[in-house]
């Protein structure tokens, strides 16, 4: 990938280089897919190369699904390099451990790469300065950089990067301690908004998504998956399917071996010379399936089980003081139960992947959030060595966590091996909704005792849901520390007696990550309950939440669970800071005009705060009830403290989008099962928010901050639904404790 003479930055501060070379696919590159690689003699790390014509090549090692990471990450390098952005070309990385963590989930693309990429740019800049200083015979301290050039102010000499790279490549890569980073005041790109690097291609229809990949001689495949998780093919009659014009063959995919992890569900594939034929052929299959223990899964009885579990003591995950003693002393007791249904991702682009297998080598082109996981899963499925598998990452037409699971790419590789031809697997919308990964259903119980001042002296909360851990350990019944730390074991309120618990629940579908994960239902319960307490105490919700936060403070780690993971980040660097909560709440309510219009008679304002993925968010929603008693969202104000924001333009888009995404979930989001079979199949049964449902106005207020970068893609979702439901109560006097709103006649 890197031209001759390139240097790789020492492993002391960048991810180590790994040896596997790019696998060579005999079939070549799919039509329309750019075959661009790093090139140029100066390459101080795996993320950067500069060619002799001055072109800067930067690696985007995360996937682009609309969150802007493909643009933001290279701009960090370009800024420290003092490069001309117009001379920067971005190279999408293949899946390879040498790039470090490549998972585009958890809202950590910038957070996890910020320091490393700054070091990359600063190292290259220093090497260019040293090369110029040697060329001119002057001290390097007298040299500086302008845009894409090195300057010597005393003599007026200057040299472009291209003419210096050959000499710079011969120098030793600087040690980290030698690097000098640009102060914020000199940042050229970071903190400045810019559109997506791929925007022009997207607008012109040239951008390549997983669904766009094509290769000469390839077959299209669509798969009949088991209707119930864990079932397998008992018998198949494919005569009618093979009679469909265009269908070439059928093939059976073996069922997964528990735990399911990233494996295919298995099933029967129809391979054809076009997608339509594959779809029609699948409809003609006659498949008999084996029984599965998950056939017992029915949503209504399962809901009752979760609720019953929540009403009894569960596993303690955090405890402060003595909740039972405080509750036993009486006072005003408030209890509430909340329920959030199972959800599907339904991203705009259903799963699609193209794979070719030949002579033990595999090459994949996939709309994946997880290229390294795809590489490992494909290698395991086809019996190849990991170093013989290359995973190319296309643009993603949405992901939301679904495309962190590479089962559809695994299917393409397996079918290519079976057929001896390149195979593109295409999931239909029905496949996507019925056989994808799902966001957990959850039941939550909360109880508090209010003191004479109306503030809680005790707060108990229980959450029961099938955990993501069950996807990786079939026997897992409770969440691990990382999952329960998503908005449940980190309540920021100053309550003297507090206990959080987690109940057991068996999973009957593949549970996966969805945008904001458990924060979605945890935020709904906690911040709806806070609003209930405010009204029970006769207090303004804004003032009440500020009082719950207490004096500004850094919450000591000792007050949190011993195994609290803090989104896999250093707590010293990213502590829970109640002053940042206070600030976003004050900004959001001020911008929304909190208290200036009286609630009631069909108008209401609601608020919620939440910290997820290390970002602090406050949301205020204003609703109006129409003549039919349906909710109309008039305005949304969201204040965001995400620390250092590299690209404010994309940050605004993510939080604007979160309001629409949250509207879909709150209004309509519900997946149900009967006898283990998912009942919804398309948008008629699983609707999305349309223009008449979406917020009429959405305002995002980014808080200036010099704190380290935090998450952008997900944190806008958790406070939206409780703020919306609290607004409905303010407008109507009716509490919403169960979702979606459509089941309550409100949407």
N, C-alpha and C positions, 0 to 999 in steps of 0.2 A: 504494500500500500504506500510505502514511503520511498521516495527516490534515493538513488545511491548517494552516499556521503551524509545521510541524515543522522542526527544524534537523537537518542531517546533519553528524556530526562530521568535522572536517577530515581530509584524507587523510594528514596528517603521521603519524598513528599508527593509523589503521584502514584496512581495504581500501577502495579508491576506489569510489565509486558509479558504476555504469554506466547507460547511458541506456535500454536496451530496456524497454518497458513490458510488463506481463503480457499475454500473448497472450489473445485472447478466443475461447473455443470456442463456436461457434454452438449446439452441442448442450447446453451448460450443464455443471453439475457432476454427477458420478455419484451415484447414490442412496447415502445413508449417509455420504458424504464431507463432513466439516465444511469450510465455506467461511469460515475465520477469517483475518483479516489484522491487521497492526499498525494500531492506531488510537489517537489521542490527540494533543494539541497538543505535548507534550514528547517529542522523539525525538532525543537527542544522537548517535545512531548508527543504522546500519541494523539493529542487533540489538535495539533497545529502543524502546518507546513507552509513555507513561503517559497515561491518559485522565483526564478531569475527575472521574470517579467514583472515582478512585484505583486502578482496575484497571491492573496492570502487564502489558504484553504483551512477551514476550521471544521472539526467534527461536531455533529449534533449526536450525542450518544443516548439521548432520550427520544421517545416517540412523539410525533406531532398529531394530536387529536383535537386541536382547537384551543388548547390551553396556552400555546405560545412558547413552549420550551425550546422548540427548534430555532426560534429567533432569539430568545433571551440568552441562552447559554453561549452561543457564539459572540454575542455582543459584549459579554463580560470579557472574553479573550481580546476582542477587537479594541475595547476601551483601554485596557492595560497596555496593549501593543501600540496604541496611538495609530491604529490603522484607519484607512479611508474605507468606510462601510461599503462604498460603491465598488470597491476592489476586493471584496470578500466573497468567496464562494463557500457555501455550506455543503458538507458531505455527510449524508446520513450514515451513521455507523451500522455495521452488521452486529449481530449478537456475539460478544466476545468479552471474557473476563478482564482483558487488558484495559478496558474502559471503566473498570469499577462497576458500581451499581448502575444498571440500565433500566430498572423497573420504573415506568412512568405511572406511578400511583402513589398514594400517600402524600400528595402535594409537597414533594420534597426534591423536585428536579433542581431548582435553583439553590435551595437550602443545602442540599447535599453536595453540590458541585462548586459553589461560589468561590471558596478559598482556592481550590485546586485550579480552577480556570483563571483566576486572577494571577496565580503564580505562573501559569503557562504563558500568559501574555507578557507579564513583567520579565520573565526569563528571556524570551525572544527579544524584547526591546533592549535589554541590557547587552545581549550578545551583539545586536546591531550597533549599538553605541560603541562598544569596545572595538568592533571591526572598523568603524569609521575613525575612531581615535588612533588606531594603529596605522591606518591608511594615511592620515594627515599628520601623524607624528605629534599629536597633542594629548594632554591628559584627558582621560575619559570624563573627569569631573567638569571639564569645560564644554562638554557636548550635551545636547538635549535633543528631544524629538519634537517634530511638528507633526502634521498629518501625513503619515506614510513616508517620512524622511527624517534623517538625522541632520542636526544643525550644529555649526560651530560659530557662535555669534561674533567672536573676536576677529576671525578672518573672513566671515561671511560665506564660508564654504557650506555646502549642503550636498547630501547624497540620498537618492531614493533607496527604499528598502531593497528593490530588486537588484541593484548594482552592488549591494553589500552582502547578500545572502551567502554567496560562495565562500567568501572569507570568514563570515560569521559562523558558518557550519563547521569550520576547522577549530573553533574555540571550544573550551570546556564549558559544559552547561553550568551556569552559576549555581552556587549553593543557595538554599532558601534564605539564609541569613544575609546574603549579599543583595537580595532584591529590595527595590524601593518602589512601593506602591503609590499610585497617584492619590492625592487627597481628594475628597468628595468635590471640592470646589473646582477641580480640574477634570472631573468625569465628563466625557464627551457623549457617551451613549447611555450609560447606566442612569436610571432615573428619568430618562427622556422617552416619551411614548413613540412607538413606531408600529406600523402595520406588519402583518405576518410576511416573512420572507417569501412565502409561496403564494401570496395573495394574487399577483398578476396571473400566474398559471391557473389558479383556482377560477378566477373570473373568466378566463379564456377557454376553460375546459381542458387544459393541458396537464393539470395536476393528476398524479397517479395514485389512486387509492387501491386497497386490496382487491376491490371489485373490478378494477380496470386492467389487471394484469392478464396478458395473453401471450401464448407461445405457440409457434408453429407445431402442428401435430398433436396438440394437447386435447385431452378429453375433459368434459365438464361432469361433475358428480354432485348428486344430491342424495341424502341418506335418510332412510327410514329408521329413526331411532326408537328404542324401546319406549312404549308409552308410560311405563312406570320405571323409575330408577331401580337398577339392579336386575331387571328382566333381561333375558337373552333370547336369541333366535332359537326356536324349537324346530320349526320347519318353514320352508319358503317355497312358494310356487311363483316363478318369475316368467312363465310363458307369455302372459299378456303384456308384461313390461317389455320383453324383448321384441315384441311385435310392433311396438311404437316406432314410427320412422325416426331415425337418428340415434336410437339406443343401440349401443355396441355390446355391452355386457353388464352383468351384475356381479357384485362381490360382497362377501360377508366380512364384516369387521368384528373381531372378537370383543366380547364384553370386558369391561374393566375388572381389574383385580383390586379389591378393597385395600386401602382407602382409595377413593376415586381420584383425588388430586387433580392432575392436569390431563388425565386420560380421556379418550373418547368413551361415550356411553356404549359404543358398539352399535350394531344394526346391520342393515342391508343397503348397500350403495348401488345406485343406478348410474352407469357411466355412458355418456352420449356425446355427440359432436356439437351439441348446443344446450344451453341451460333449459330452454323450454322442454325439449325432449326428455331431459333428465327428470324434470319436475313431473311431467305427465307419466313417465315410466314408473316413477315411485308410486303414483296413485294406483297403478295397475298391479302392484305387488300384492300377493296374498301371504302374509306372514303370521305364523302362530308363535306366540311368545311364552316363555316360561313364567311361572309366578314369582313374585318378589315379596319380601316381608313388608315393603313399603306400600303394598296395595291397601294396607289398612289406613293409609293417610287420608283423612277427611278434614277439611278446614274448620268446620264448626265445632266438632268434638275436640279437635286439637286446640282451638282457641280456649275452650273451657278448661282443658288440662293446664295450659299455661297460666290462666287466671287463678286456678285452684292452687297451683304451686306458689304463686306470688302471695297468697294469703297466709302462708305458713313460713316459719323461719327458714332461711336459705343460707348458702355459703357466704360468710362475711368477707368482704373484699376491702373494706375500709372502716375504721372505727375511731371516733373521737369522743371522750367522755363516757357517760353511761346513759344510753338512750332509754333503756327499759325503766331505769329508776326515775328519769325525768318525766317520761310519759305517765308513770304510775302516780305522780304527784297531782295529776289532774290538770286543770286549766282548760282553755278552749282547745278541743281536739278537732283537727281537720283531717279527713281521709279522702283519698281519691284514687281511682283506678283508670289507667289509660291503656289503649290498645292501638297498635300500628300493624297493618297487614303486611304480608309478603309482597315484594316488589320485583319487577323485571327491569332490565336496563333499556331495552328497545332503542338503542342508538340508531341514528339515521341510516348508517351503513350496516346491514347484517353481516355476520362473520363470513369471511372469504379468505382463501389462501391457495396459492399455486405451489406445487412441489414437483421436483423431478428426482428420481432415484436411478442411479446407474453405477454398476461396478462398486457398490458399497458406499458411494458418495451421494449425499443428498443436498440439494439446494432448495430453499424455500423463500417465497415472497409472500409476506403476510402483513395484514393490518393488526399488528400485535403491540401491546403495551409492555411485553415481557420477552424480549428477544433471547436472553440467555436461558430463561425457563423453557422457551419454545425449543431451543437447541437441544437441551437435555431431554425433554419429553419426546421429541422426534427421534433422537438417537436411541432411546430406550425402546420405543415402539417398533422400530425397523431393525434393531439389532446392529446399529452402526456405532462406530466410535464417535465420541462427541466432536473430536477435531476434524472429522470427515463430514460434518454437517455445517452448512452456512445458512444463516437466517438473515434475509434482507428485509428491512422494515419499510413498508410503504406509508403513505399518509393514512390516517384513520378517520373515517367519517363518524366521529364520536366513539367513545369507549366506555367511560363512566365506571371502569373496573372490570367490565365483562371481558375485554380483550387482554386482560392480564392472564386469562386462562387460554392456553394454546390448543385446546382439543380439536378445533377445526383444522389447524395446521397439521396436527398429528394425523388426522384422517386423510389429508391430501398426500402426505408422505407414504402412508400405508397403502393407499390405493395406487400410487405411482409404482411402488414396488410390485404390487400384485399384477398391474396391467402392463408394465414395461414402457409406459408412456408418461409424459408430463400430465398431471391431473390438477385441475382447479376445482376445489370444493366450494360450492356456493350454498349458503343457508338461506332459506326463504324467511319471510317475516314470521310465519307460523313456527318454523324450526326455532328461530331466535327466542320467541316468547315462551315456547313450551319446553325447550330442551337446553336452554342456556344455564347460567348460574343465577341464583336468586338472592335478593336481600332478605335478611331474616324477618320473620314475623316476630312481634314482641308484645308481651304483656307486662305492665309495670304497676306497682302499688306504692303509694306514698302516704305517709302519716306524719303529722306535726302537732306539737303542743305549743300554743302561743302564750307568751307571758303577758304581764299587765301592760307592757308597751306595744303589744301587738306583734312583736318579733318572735320567731320560733326559739324556744329553749331546747327543743328536741326535734330532730328531723330524721325519719326512717325512710329508706327507699329500697325497693326490691325490683329487680329486672330479670325476666325469664325469656329466653329465646334460644333457638338452635344455633350453636356457635359456628363461626367459620372454621374453628379448629376441627370440627367434625369432617370437613373435607379432606383433612390431612391425617386425621386419626379417627377411624370409624367409631371408636368407643367414647369419644369426647362428648360430654354432656353439658359442660359449663365452659365459659369463655376463659381464655388465658389472660395473663396480665395485660398484654398489649391491647386485646380486644375490649376488655372491661374498662380499660383506661380511656376509651373513646367516649368521654363525656359522662361517665358514671362514677368512677372512683376519684374524680378530681373536681367535685363541686366546689366553687370558689367562695361560698358564703361563709361568714363568720358566725358559726353556730356552735355553741358550747358542747352540745351532745348530738352527734351525727353518726349514722351507720348506713353503709351501702352494702347490699347483698345481691347475690346472683344465683338464680334457681336453675335446676337441671332441666334440659329439654333434648329430646332425641330428634335428629335431623332426618327428614325423609326425601329431601332433594339436595342437590349440590348447592351449598351456601357459599357465596363469594362476596367480593368487595363491590359495593356500589357507592357512588360519590358521597363522601362523608361517613359512610359505614354506620356503625352503631350510634354515632352522634345524631343521626337523623331521628331515631325514636327516643333516644335519651334526652335530647334537647327538647323535644315535644313535651315529654312528661315533666321534666324538671321546671321548665320555664312557664308551662301552663299552671303548674302547681304553685309556683311563686306568685303568679297573678291571682290565683284563688286565695292565697293567704293574704295578699294585699287587700282584697275586697272584704275578706272576713274580718280584717283588722280595721276596716274603714279608712284605709290609706290610699293615696295616689300611687299607682303602680310604679311610676318612675322614682318617686321618693322612697318607696318601699324597697325597691331593688338596690338603690344606693345604700340604704340602711343595712340591707342584708350583706352587702360587700364589706361594710364596716370601714374602719380607718384604712387609708392607703398602706399597703404592706406587701412584702414578698412572702408568700405562703411558705413556711419552712417545709422542707422535704419530709421532715419527721412527722408532719401532720397528714401526709399522704400514705398510701399503701407502701409497704417495704419493697414491693416488686413493681411499683409504678414505673412505666417505661418512658413516659413523656415523649411519645412519638419518636422513640429511638434517638433522642437528642439529650445532650448534656444539660442537666437541670441547672447547673451554675450559669450556663450561657443562656438558657431559655427557661427561667423560672416563671411561676404563675404570679403575675404582678397585678394586684387589684386596682392600682392607679390607672393602668391601661384599660381595664374594664370600665372604670368610671369615665374616662375621657371619651371613649367611643359612645357610651350611653348618653353623655351630655351633648355630644355633637349631633347624634342622630335625632334626639328629641328636639333639640333647638332647631335644626334644619327642617324638621317635619311640622313645626309649629305646635308642639305638644301643649295641650291645655287651652289653646286659643279658641277651640270650638267645642261645644258641649256634646258629650257622648249621649247616645240614645236616639229614639225615633228613627232607626234605620241607619244611623251614622256611628262609626266607632273607630277608635285608634287603639292599637295594641302594640306591645313592645316585647322584646326578648334580647338577651345577651348570651353569647357563647364563645368559648375558646376551643378551637379545634385546629390541629396541625400547626400549633404554636401561634396562631393568628387570633386576634381579639376582634369580635364583630358585635355590633348592636344593630338591630333592625326594628324599624317602626312601620307598621302597615296600617293604612287607612282603608276602610271598607264602607260600602253603601249597599243597602239591601234594596233590590228592585221590587216591583209590585207583586211578583210571584214568590217573594221570599228567598230569592237566589242571591248569592254573594257576588258583588262586583268589587274588584280591587282598584281603588281610585289612585292610590299612590303608595310607593315603597321608598323609604329612606334607609340606606345602609351605611354605617360608618365602619371603617376598616383600619385596623392597625396591624399591618403585616410586616412590620420592621422595614428593612431596606427593600424597596420595590424596584427591580431592574427595568421593567417595561410597564409603566402605568397604563398605557393604552390597552394592553391585554388584560391587566388587572381589572380595569373598569368593565371590560367585556365579560370577564368571568363572573363578577358579582351581579351584573345586569342579567346574565344568563341564569344565575342561581335563582333569581326571583321567578323566572318563567319555569325553570326546572322544578322548583319547590311548589309552584302552582299546580303543575301536573300531578305531582305526588299527593298533595293535600286534597285536591279536588277529586281525582279519579283513581289514584294508584291502588290497585288491589289485585293480587294473584291468588287464586283459590284452587284447591284440589278436591277431586272426588274419586275415591278408590285409587288414590295414588296418581291419577291423571290430572295434569294441569288443564283447567277449564277454559282459560282465555287463549285465543289463537292469533288475534290480530288487533288492529286499532279499534275495531267495533266493540270489542270486549275489554280492551286496555287502552282507553283514550289518552291522548296528549292534550295539553292546553293549546287552544286555538286563540286567534287574535281577540275574540270576544270574551275570553276568560283571562287572558294575560293582564298583568298590571298596566293601567293606562299610562302611568308615569313611574319611572324608576330612577332614583337619584343615588349615586354612589359617592361617598365622601372619603377619600383616601387621606389618612392621617400622616403627616410628615413624621418620619422617624429615622433615627440612626441605629436602631437596634438591628441585630443580625436578620437576614432574610428569613421569612416564614412562608407558610403555604398560601396559595392563591386559588387553586382550582376548586377546592371543596368547601372551605370555611363559610361561604355565603349561604349554604343550604340549611344547616341546623337551626339557626334562630328564626328562619322564615315562617315555618309552620306554626310554632307557638305564638309568634307575634300575630299571625293571621287569625288564629283561633281566639286569642285574647281580644282582638279587635271585634270579632263576631259577638263575643260576650258583651263587650262595651256597647255594641249597636242593638243587641236583641235581648240581653239578659239570659241567653241560653249558653250553657257550657258545652264545649266540644271535647270529649274525652276519648273519642274513637274516630278513626279515619277509615275510608275517605269521606269527604263532605258530601259527595254525591249520594251515599247511602243514607244520609240524614236529611236529604231533600234540600240541601243548601247549595248545591251546584248542579 
